[in-house]
Amino acid sequence: MADDETFRAETRAWLEANCSPEMRTPMRSEKDACWGGRNFKFASDAQRQWLEAMAGRGWTVPDWPSEYGGGGLSPSETKILKEEMAAIGARVPLTSFGISMLGPALLKYGTEAQKQRFLPEIARGEIRWCQGYSEPGAGSDLAGLQTRAEDKGDHYLVNGQKVWTSYADEADWIFCLVRTSNESKHGGISFLLFDMESPGVSTRPIKLISGYSPFCETFFDNVKVPKDQLVHEENKGWTVAKYLLGHEREMISGMGLGGSAGSSLLSEALDVGDDPLLAADLARFDVDALAFQAMSEHFIDKLKAGEAHPAEPSLMKYAGTELNKRRHELLLRAGGSDALEWESERSREGKTARDWLRTKANSIEGGTSEIQLGIVAKHILQLPGA
């Protein structure tokens, strides 16, 4: 305990000295996020300096081993760092699918050469990743994917299409599920990594109802992928895919916490005027948000210790999704007619309405809510016929 208190004091002092006032202001939109990567343009010197300072300590991935660019912190130290960042409103220094999804999978299934090659670059924000999972005919039934990778001796030749590929047009590399055998539906899938600038890779943005275009269609036409970019074993990529999906669902469930500052009380942040019904709904939401925060911290501790039930990420993903949808519905209600503005400087280009519309995808991405409820019913509640 004394060591933790010493670490807290040192961390608080370091954050005070290195986190600039600009990096303590709330992000106005996704455009303020620091994604890193070879083509990323920093919004300001303060954003670049904050990333460099945190990456220099390994604190973009504080619980990763130091030999792979992490901070090597214990679970309690990692929690303290997050608490101290939240206390001053510090922005997350790096937003990365490499951190939230691919990194944990490489730590578990990657070769030592793959870990040494990719993990430090992820930690420093030098490489940006996208996820090649869903296909036009393989969404909820992901194992039905048909993108093929033919064995050509020293490389694979990849042909096919992915859809809903988040930020594929901005990414440097992709982690991609491909079919290498038809002998078994789940047993014929492999997990490949390859550069998005490889000849034969192309993307096309998909415009959402919110007006944003974070998703893309992604096409592969005779893309050559070296054999050493296969993760785990050929035809055993489904094992890696399931593990990664657990971390993706953990990431999506985090939306229920309302950002880096945790479950801030909406009842304190919003002016409800003389609307007692809205005030009651806000209070009810705050109770649920605080309960979810406690449940989330407990779940993450178990997940990192390898003690979490395999179906718990589905439970957390569903709960976090529903909570995030409720948060934005309440923000829309509290904003009244002003919250419906779509394009104006005052409304920040209709942020409230666009964010509310964006939450509708939460119950689809990372596995639909129906799929998550089915997993919970079968594997946690053990209901008959589920």
Backbone torsions as a table, in degrees:
resi	resn	phi	psi	omega
1	MET	NA	-41.3	178.7
2	ALA	-62.3	-40.2	178.7
3	ASP	-62.9	-40.1	178.7
4	ASP	-63.9	-39.4	179.5
5	GLU	-68.5	-36.1	175.0
6	THR	-64.3	-44.8	178.8
7	PHE	-61.7	-40.3	-179.8
8	ARG	-62.0	-45.8	-179.0
9	ALA	-63.1	-43.0	-179.9
10	GLU	-67.1	-39.5	179.8
11	THR	-66.1	-43.6	179.2
12	ARG	-59.3	-43.0	-179.7
13	ALA	-66.9	-42.0	-179.1
14	TRP	-65.8	-43.2	178.9
15	LEU	-62.8	-40.4	179.6
16	GLU	-61.4	-36.4	-177.3
17	ALA	-82.3	-24.9	-171.0
18	ASN	-113.9	-15.9	179.3
19	CYS	-95.8	109.8	-175.2
20	SER	-70.8	160.7	177.3
21	PRO	-54.7	-37.1	179.9
22	GLU	-62.3	-35.0	-179.0
23	MET	-84.9	7.5	175.5
24	ARG	-109.8	6.1	177.8
25	THR	-95.5	146.9	-179.9
26	PRO	-61.4	144.3	175.6
27	MET	-68.6	133.4	-179.1
28	ARG	-79.0	-28.6	180.0
29	SER	-164.6	-179.6	177.9
30	GLU	-62.0	-21.5	-179.9
31	LYS	-65.6	-20.6	179.0
32	ASP	-84.5	-9.6	-178.6
33	ALA	-71.3	146.3	176.4
34	CYS	-97.6	107.1	-177.4
35	TRP	-93.7	-20.9	-177.3
36	GLY	68.3	-169.1	-179.2
37	GLY	105.8	166.8	-172.5
38	ARG	-70.9	-21.1	-178.8
39	ASN	-111.8	7.2	-176.0
40	PHE	-72.0	134.8	177.4
41	LYS	-106.1	116.8	-179.3
42	PHE	-65.3	141.0	179.8
43	ALA	-71.0	-25.2	-178.7
44	SER	-163.5	166.7	175.0
45	ASP	-63.5	-34.7	-179.7
46	ALA	-62.4	-39.4	178.4
47	GLN	-65.3	-44.0	179.2
48	ARG	-64.3	-44.8	-178.6
49	GLN	-65.1	-36.3	179.1
50	TRP	-65.7	-43.1	176.9
51	LEU	-63.1	-46.9	-178.0
52	GLU	-62.1	-40.0	-179.4
53	ALA	-66.8	-46.4	-179.3
54	MET	-68.2	-42.4	179.0
55	ALA	-64.6	-34.1	179.7
56	GLY	-62.0	-28.2	177.3
57	ARG	-95.4	-2.4	-175.9
58	GLY	77.3	16.1	-173.1
59	TRP	-89.7	1.2	167.4
60	THR	-70.6	-28.4	175.7
61	VAL	-135.2	70.4	-168.9
62	PRO	-60.2	-27.7	-177.2
63	ASP	-97.5	3.6	173.8
64	TRP	-77.6	154.3	175.9
65	PRO	-60.8	144.0	-177.0
66	SER	-63.7	-28.1	-179.7
67	GLU	-68.7	-12.4	177.9
68	TYR	-113.7	22.0	176.2
69	GLY	92.8	2.2	-179.0
70	GLY	-87.8	-179.8	-179.0
71	GLY	-90.4	-13.0	-179.8
72	GLY	64.0	25.1	-177.5
73	LEU	-79.7	153.0	175.0
74	SER	-75.6	165.6	177.4
75	PRO	-55.7	-40.8	-179.0
76	SER	-69.3	-37.0	177.7
77	GLU	-68.0	-38.4	177.2
78	THR	-61.5	-42.2	178.8
79	LYS	-64.6	-40.9	179.0
80	ILE	-62.9	-43.3	178.8
81	LEU	-58.7	-45.7	180.0
82	LYS	-64.1	-39.1	179.0
83	GLU	-64.6	-42.4	-178.7
84	GLU	-70.8	-34.4	174.8
85	MET	-65.6	-43.2	179.2
86	ALA	-63.8	-34.6	-176.7
87	ALA	-63.8	-31.2	179.1
88	ILE	-104.4	4.6	179.8
89	GLY	71.4	26.8	-177.9
90	ALA	-66.7	136.3	177.1
91	ARG	-71.7	151.2	170.8
92	VAL	-62.4	126.4	-174.3
93	PRO	-70.4	-23.6	-176.1
94	LEU	-151.0	124.0	173.9
95	THR	-101.1	124.1	-169.9
96	SER	-157.3	127.2	172.1
97	PHE	-68.3	-21.3	174.1
98	GLY	-64.8	-36.1	179.0
99	ILE	-77.8	-49.8	-171.1
100	SER	-79.6	-23.2	-175.7
101	MET	-126.3	-63.1	-172.8
102	LEU	-66.4	-42.8	-176.1
103	GLY	-52.2	-52.9	178.7
104	PRO	-58.6	-36.2	179.3
105	ALA	-67.8	-40.0	177.8
106	LEU	-67.4	-38.6	178.4
107	LEU	-59.9	-33.2	-178.1
108	LYS	-89.7	-40.8	-170.6
109	TYR	-116.4	-11.9	-176.3
110	GLY	-75.2	156.3	172.5
111	THR	-73.2	164.7	178.7
112	GLU	-61.2	-37.9	179.0
113	ALA	-64.6	-40.2	178.2
114	GLN	-65.9	-40.8	178.1
115	LYS	-62.2	-46.2	-178.2
116	GLN	-67.0	-31.8	-177.4
117	ARG	-76.4	-45.4	-168.9
118	PHE	-101.3	-36.6	-171.7
119	LEU	-64.5	-44.9	177.9
120	PRO	-61.9	-36.0	177.8
121	GLU	-65.6	-38.6	176.8
122	ILE	-63.1	-47.2	-177.3
123	ALA	-61.5	-34.6	-178.9
124	ARG	-87.0	-4.5	-179.5
125	GLY	75.7	28.3	-177.2
126	GLU	-94.9	-8.6	-178.4
127	ILE	-140.6	132.8	-178.6
128	ARG	-112.2	132.8	-174.2
129	TRP	-112.9	154.1	167.7
130	CYS	-128.9	167.2	-171.3
131	GLN	-113.0	119.2	178.3
132	GLY	-100.1	81.3	-178.7
133	TYR	-113.0	-74.0	-172.5
134	SER	-63.5	147.9	175.7
135	GLU	-131.4	164.0	179.9
136	PRO	-53.2	-33.3	179.2
137	GLY	-109.6	13.3	-177.5
138	ALA	-145.6	81.6	177.6
139	GLY	-104.9	-88.2	177.0
140	SER	-63.4	-34.5	175.0
141	ASP	-94.3	69.5	-173.5
142	LEU	-60.1	-33.6	-177.4
143	ALA	-67.6	-7.6	176.6
144	GLY	-84.6	11.4	-176.3
145	LEU	-59.8	149.3	-176.1
146	GLN	-123.3	-1.4	175.0
147	THR	-59.2	124.7	-171.0
148	ARG	-104.1	148.6	172.7
149	ALA	-128.6	108.8	-179.3
150	GLU	-90.0	135.4	179.0
151	ASP	-74.6	117.8	-179.9
152	LYS	-115.8	28.4	178.0
153	GLY	95.5	-87.7	-179.2
154	ASP	-96.3	0.0	179.8
155	HIS	-153.2	167.3	171.5
156	TYR	-103.3	151.9	174.6
157	LEU	-114.8	113.7	-171.4
158	VAL	-102.2	130.4	175.9
159	ASN	-136.5	136.2	177.8
160	GLY	152.0	-162.8	-175.5
161	GLN	-145.2	142.1	171.2
162	LYS	-119.0	159.8	179.5
163	VAL	-139.8	159.5	-175.7
164	TRP	58.8	34.8	179.2
165	THR	-81.2	102.6	-175.2
166	SER	-61.2	123.9	175.1
167	TYR	56.2	32.2	178.7
168	ALA	-60.8	-32.4	-179.1
169	ASP	-75.2	-8.7	178.6
170	GLU	-110.9	-10.7	-171.0
171	ALA	-81.2	152.7	175.5
172	ASP	-88.4	-43.0	-178.0
173	TRP	-133.2	165.2	179.0
174	ILE	-130.6	140.5	167.1
175	PHE	-103.1	123.8	-161.4
176	CYS	-134.7	134.4	173.7
177	LEU	-90.0	131.5	-178.3
178	VAL	-136.1	157.2	177.7
179	ARG	-95.2	122.3	178.8
180	THR	-112.0	-4.8	177.8
181	SER	-157.8	148.0	176.2
182	ASN	-104.2	5.4	-176.7
183	GLU	-69.5	-28.7	-179.9
184	SER	-144.9	137.4	-178.1
185	LYS	-60.2	-53.9	179.9
186	HIS	-84.2	-30.2	-176.2
187	GLY	-82.9	-2.3	-179.5
188	GLY	-106.3	18.9	-176.4
189	ILE	-106.8	138.2	176.8
190	SER	-124.7	160.1	-174.0
191	PHE	-115.4	111.6	-176.3
192	LEU	-114.7	152.7	172.3
193	LEU	-118.0	133.4	174.6
194	PHE	-157.1	159.0	-175.4
195	ASP	-73.1	133.8	179.3
196	MET	-72.2	-10.9	175.2
197	GLU	-92.4	6.3	176.6
198	SER	-62.1	139.8	176.2
199	PRO	-54.9	134.1	178.7
200	GLY	100.5	-6.4	177.8
201	VAL	-96.9	130.6	176.5
202	SER	-143.4	155.2	-178.2
203	THR	-132.8	156.6	176.5
204	ARG	-143.7	116.4	-177.6
205	PRO	-62.0	149.0	175.1
206	ILE	-112.4	122.8	-178.9
207	LYS	-85.7	129.5	-178.3
208	LEU	-92.0	167.7	179.1
209	ILE	-62.0	-25.8	179.3
210	SER	-74.1	-12.3	-177.5
211	GLY	96.4	-11.2	178.3
212	TYR	-86.8	162.2	178.6
213	SER	-134.0	62.8	179.8
214	PRO	-79.3	-16.5	-175.2
215	PHE	-102.5	154.9	-179.4
216	CYS	-139.4	157.3	159.9
217	GLU	-88.1	140.2	-177.2
218	THR	-128.8	131.3	-173.9
219	PHE	-120.8	140.6	178.5
220	PHE	-122.2	121.8	-178.7
221	ASP	-127.1	96.2	-179.2
222	ASN	56.1	51.7	179.6
223	VAL	-85.0	124.8	-179.5
224	LYS	-88.7	125.9	-178.9
225	VAL	-125.1	117.1	179.5
226	PRO	-57.5	147.3	-177.5
227	LYS	-61.8	-29.4	-177.7
228	ASP	-74.5	1.3	176.7
229	GLN	-102.0	14.3	170.1
230	LEU	-84.7	127.1	178.3
231	VAL	-95.8	134.5	-177.3
232	HIS	68.1	-133.4	-176.5
233	GLU	-117.6	153.9	175.1
234	GLU	-59.9	137.6	-179.8
235	ASN	70.8	7.7	177.0
236	LYS	-121.4	25.5	-179.5
237	GLY	-70.5	-21.2	-179.7
238	TRP	-64.0	-31.7	176.5
239	THR	-61.8	-45.2	178.1
240	VAL	-66.4	-41.9	-177.8
241	ALA	-59.9	-43.9	-179.4
242	LYS	-65.4	-40.7	179.5
243	TYR	-64.1	-43.9	179.7
244	LEU	-65.2	-39.0	178.8
245	LEU	-59.7	-36.0	177.2
246	GLY	-59.7	-41.6	179.5
247	HIS	-74.1	-33.7	175.6
248	GLU	-63.0	-42.4	-179.7
249	ARG	-68.2	-32.1	173.7
250	GLU	-63.2	-42.4	-179.9
251	MET	-62.7	-46.0	-178.7
252	ILE	-66.3	-37.4	179.1
253	SER	-61.9	-27.6	179.4
254	GLY	-63.5	-18.5	175.4
255	MET	-60.6	-27.4	179.7
256	GLY	-66.6	-17.2	179.4
257	LEU	-87.0	-6.7	173.8
258	GLY	74.4	27.9	175.3
259	GLY	102.2	-171.9	-171.5
260	SER	-67.0	-20.4	-178.8
261	ALA	-84.7	5.1	179.2
262	GLY	77.5	-160.2	-174.0
263	SER	-85.0	72.5	178.4
264	SER	-58.9	144.0	-174.8
265	LEU	-75.3	115.1	179.5
266	LEU	-64.9	-32.2	-178.6
267	SER	-64.5	-26.5	177.6
268	GLU	-87.1	-25.8	-175.2
269	ALA	-86.9	-21.8	-174.0
270	LEU	-114.0	145.3	176.0
271	ASP	-93.2	111.5	-177.1
272	VAL	-93.3	-4.7	178.6
273	GLY	59.9	-129.0	-179.3
274	ASP	-107.4	32.7	-179.7
275	ASP	-101.0	93.7	-177.1
276	PRO	-68.1	-28.3	179.8
277	LEU	-68.8	-42.3	177.5
278	LEU	-65.9	-40.7	178.8
279	ALA	-60.0	-41.2	179.1
280	ALA	-66.4	-41.0	179.3
281	ASP	-65.8	-37.0	177.6
282	LEU	-65.9	-42.5	178.8
283	ALA	-63.4	-40.9	178.8
284	ARG	-64.3	-40.2	178.0
285	PHE	-63.3	-44.8	-178.6
286	ASP	-58.2	-41.2	178.4
287	VAL	-62.0	-46.0	-179.7
288	ASP	-65.7	-37.5	-179.3
289	ALA	-66.9	-41.4	178.3
290	LEU	-66.8	-37.5	177.3
291	ALA	-66.0	-40.3	179.4
292	PHE	-66.7	-37.1	178.3
293	GLN	-61.5	-43.9	179.0
294	ALA	-64.6	-42.8	179.1
295	MET	-63.9	-38.7	-178.5
296	SER	-65.8	-42.9	179.0
297	GLU	-62.6	-40.6	179.1
298	HIS	-65.6	-42.0	179.9
299	PHE	-63.5	-45.0	-178.7
300	ILE	-64.0	-39.2	176.3
301	ASP	-59.9	-43.6	179.4
302	LYS	-68.1	-39.1	-179.2
303	LEU	-62.5	-45.3	-178.6
304	LYS	-70.2	-24.8	178.0
305	ALA	-88.5	-0.5	-179.1
306	GLY	72.6	23.8	-176.5
307	GLU	-110.5	-0.1	-177.6
308	ALA	-75.0	144.8	173.6
309	HIS	-64.1	139.1	-177.8
310	PRO	-56.5	-25.0	-178.4
311	ALA	-92.6	-5.2	-177.7
312	GLU	-62.8	-35.8	175.9
313	PRO	-57.5	-33.7	177.9
314	SER	-67.3	-41.4	177.9
315	LEU	-61.6	-46.5	-178.4
316	MET	-66.9	-38.6	-179.9
317	LYS	-63.1	-44.2	-179.9
318	TYR	-64.7	-46.9	-177.7
319	ALA	-64.0	-43.5	179.6
320	GLY	-65.8	-38.7	177.5
321	THR	-60.2	-49.3	-178.2
322	GLU	-64.5	-37.6	179.7
323	LEU	-66.7	-42.4	-180.0
324	ASN	-64.8	-39.4	177.0
325	LYS	-62.4	-42.3	178.8
326	ARG	-63.9	-40.7	179.7
327	ARG	-56.0	-48.3	-175.6
328	HIS	-75.2	-27.1	173.0
329	GLU	-65.8	-40.1	178.6
330	LEU	-68.4	-39.8	176.5
331	LEU	-61.3	-38.8	178.8
332	LEU	-67.1	-43.6	178.0
333	ARG	-61.8	-45.4	-177.4
334	ALA	-66.2	-29.3	-179.1
335	GLY	-77.5	-15.2	-179.9
336	GLY	60.8	-149.0	-176.7
337	SER	-66.3	-27.1	179.1
338	ASP	-62.1	-31.2	-177.7
339	ALA	-71.2	-12.0	-179.5
340	LEU	-89.4	-4.2	177.1
341	GLU	-59.2	136.3	-173.2
342	TRP	-104.0	-35.9	-176.6
343	GLU	-143.5	98.1	174.9
344	SER	-163.9	156.8	177.8
345	GLU	-68.6	-35.7	-178.9
346	ARG	-61.7	-39.1	-178.2
347	SER	-91.9	7.7	-176.0
348	ARG	53.3	52.5	179.4
349	GLU	59.7	39.0	176.2
350	GLY	70.3	36.1	-173.5
351	LYS	-57.2	-45.1	-176.3
352	THR	-61.6	-47.3	-179.2
353	ALA	-68.2	-40.8	-178.7
354	ARG	-67.6	-39.8	178.2
355	ASP	-64.9	-38.9	177.4
356	TRP	-62.0	-45.1	178.3
357	LEU	-62.9	-37.8	-178.3
358	ARG	-62.6	-31.9	-177.8
359	THR	-65.0	-19.3	-179.8
360	LYS	-64.1	-26.0	178.4
361	ALA	-77.8	-16.5	-178.8
362	ASN	-58.1	-34.4	-177.4
363	SER	-84.0	6.1	177.2
364	ILE	-115.4	-49.2	-174.7
365	GLU	-66.4	147.6	179.9
366	GLY	71.8	16.5	-175.4
367	GLY	103.3	124.6	-175.0
368	THR	-61.8	158.7	178.4
369	SER	-59.9	-35.0	178.7
370	GLU	-63.3	-40.7	177.9
371	ILE	-64.2	-43.8	-178.8
372	GLN	-63.4	-41.8	178.8
373	LEU	-64.2	-37.1	177.0
374	GLY	-64.2	-40.6	178.3
375	ILE	-64.2	-44.8	179.4
376	VAL	-62.4	-44.1	-179.2
377	ALA	-61.7	-40.9	-175.4
378	LYS	-79.3	-46.7	-168.1
379	HIS	-98.4	-21.8	178.2
380	ILE	-105.5	-51.8	178.9
381	LEU	-79.3	-20.1	179.6
382	GLN	52.7	45.9	178.5
383	LEU	-73.3	143.7	179.9
384	PRO	-68.0	137.0	177.3
385	GLY	77.2	1.4	-178.7
386	ALA	-76.3	NA	NA
